[in-house]
Amino acid sequence: MLPSPGLPSFDYVRPETPQEVARLLFKSNGDARLFMGGTDVFVRMRDGFYAPKILIDVKHLPGMREIAFGKRKGLTIGAAVDMNSLARHPAVAEHYSVLFEALNSVASYQLRTRATMGGNLCNASPAADTAPAALVLEANLVLRGRRGERIVPITGFFTGPGKTVMKRGEFLLRIEIPSLPKGAVGRYLKLGRNAHGDLAIAGVAVLGYPDRKAKSKHRFRIALASVAPTPIRVPEAEEILASSPITPEVIEVAAVAAMETARPIDDVRSSASYRKAMVKNLTRRAIESVLDGLRVE
Ligand SMILES: Cc1cc2nc3c(=O)[nH]c(=O)nc-3n(C[C@H](O)[C@H](O)[C@H](O)COP(=O)(O)OP(=O)(O)OC[C@H]3O[C@@H](n4cnc5c(N)ncnc54)[C@H](O)[C@@H]3O)c2cc1C
């Protein structure tokens, strides 16, 4: 039983310009909050974790709902693009399969008509499913503040559970994903308590591509969700896969390295020890699957 059913009251504000948004966010010093799909915000308000006096709607601002793709420039995703629209974009399925799989692993189709990748990243849950994909795709986040825009690489965006480097007055405008190395193949494997609609016990994104300079002739990027205070890359495992010919034994060593990098907690979804074991299994399976894809290419 909720202490006070329904949402607390708030003012709805729809500023005309990004400058106005930044000013309002700065001035309100925590009393105002942005929302995109609201699938995190409204749940947290209902449960009493957030009580913003003002909710700021920015979905109508230029570029917020746009998706653009160019072979050289890569993929640009407005912060307010819902996950279903993004997953439906032909470039996402064709070039960014790891993102496609991550998007489709979030909750349900119904929820994804509202939920955005922008909100998923800004919410900064360690379990955010699109975060490992963004990490292996080396996405850049374009933030807008009172003094203009700045670009933050996703690797430096998360600072703790629910925390990011966004400063007072800043908000996310768009996500920029560079074009990928030739022949890249990606996978996202997620384990939840049920097949659909649950947050991850563990999630593993793997991106692999041919690289003649690597001893193994391949490079891999690996990132994990739900097994550390933030989503993380696992450079130790990546290095193992680059530095000697890839055999089942080498894959196993890399999977163990990923497991050892993970620092999970016990919670309602899983024990920490089970999470660790699942990181190893999912990492091994994802690497094997990416390798199969690379051999077919
Ligand atoms: C039933 C259910 C199931 C779910 N299952 C999953 C799941 O399987 N996987 C998963 O990863 N998540 C899941 N979630 C969580 C949630 O749906 C996602 O995190 C979603 O992507 C959030 O997007 P949104 O657009 O709704 O964000 P919102 O709720 O609108 O915003 C999320 C947070 O980001 C901030 N924010 C939003 N946009 C911006 C911006 N442009 N600039 C700065 N800050 C901003 C908001 O202030 C808020 O703190 C689930 C939620 C529910 C209710």
The ligand as an ORCA input file, in Angstrom:
! r2SCAN-3c Opt
* xyz 0 1
  C       7.876     -1.981    -15.794
  C       9.238     -1.431    -16.098
  C      10.183     -2.264    -16.651
  C      11.465     -1.761    -16.949
  N      12.389     -2.627    -17.511
  C      13.595     -2.144    -17.849
  C      14.536     -3.010    -18.493
  O      14.281     -4.176    -18.790
  N      15.765     -2.483    -18.787
  C      16.100     -1.183    -18.497
  O      17.223     -0.781    -18.799
  N      15.221     -0.356    -17.903
  C      13.980     -0.791    -17.575
  N      13.083      0.045    -16.964
  C      13.474      1.412    -16.628
  C      13.064      2.486    -17.665
  O      11.977      2.086    -18.451
  C      14.246      2.856    -18.577
  O      15.330      3.324    -17.815
  C      13.855      3.877    -19.658
  O      14.760      3.794    -20.720
  C      13.849      5.315    -19.168
  O      13.546      6.168    -20.260
  P      12.457      7.304    -20.141
  O      12.437      8.021    -21.419
  O      11.155      6.772    -19.659
  O      13.137      8.205    -19.009
  P      12.462      9.186    -17.942
  O      11.738      8.406    -16.899
  O      11.719     10.270    -18.624
  O      13.814      9.802    -17.318
  C      14.744      8.975    -16.634
  C      15.739      9.844    -15.842
  O      16.610     10.544    -16.728
  C      16.446     11.962    -16.565
  N      16.431     12.476    -17.927
  C      15.630     12.055    -18.925
  N      15.940     12.686    -20.054
  C      16.966     13.529    -19.776
  C      17.734     14.433    -20.553
  N      17.498     14.623    -21.867
  N      18.729     15.121    -19.948
  C      18.975     14.947    -18.627
  N      18.282     14.098    -17.835
  C      17.280     13.398    -18.405
  C      15.121     12.169    -15.843
  O      15.102     13.371    -15.086
  C      15.109     10.931    -14.971
  O      15.888     11.097    -13.834
  C      11.802     -0.414    -16.653
  C      10.826      0.422    -16.085
  C       9.549     -0.065    -15.816
  C       8.540      0.867    -15.225
*
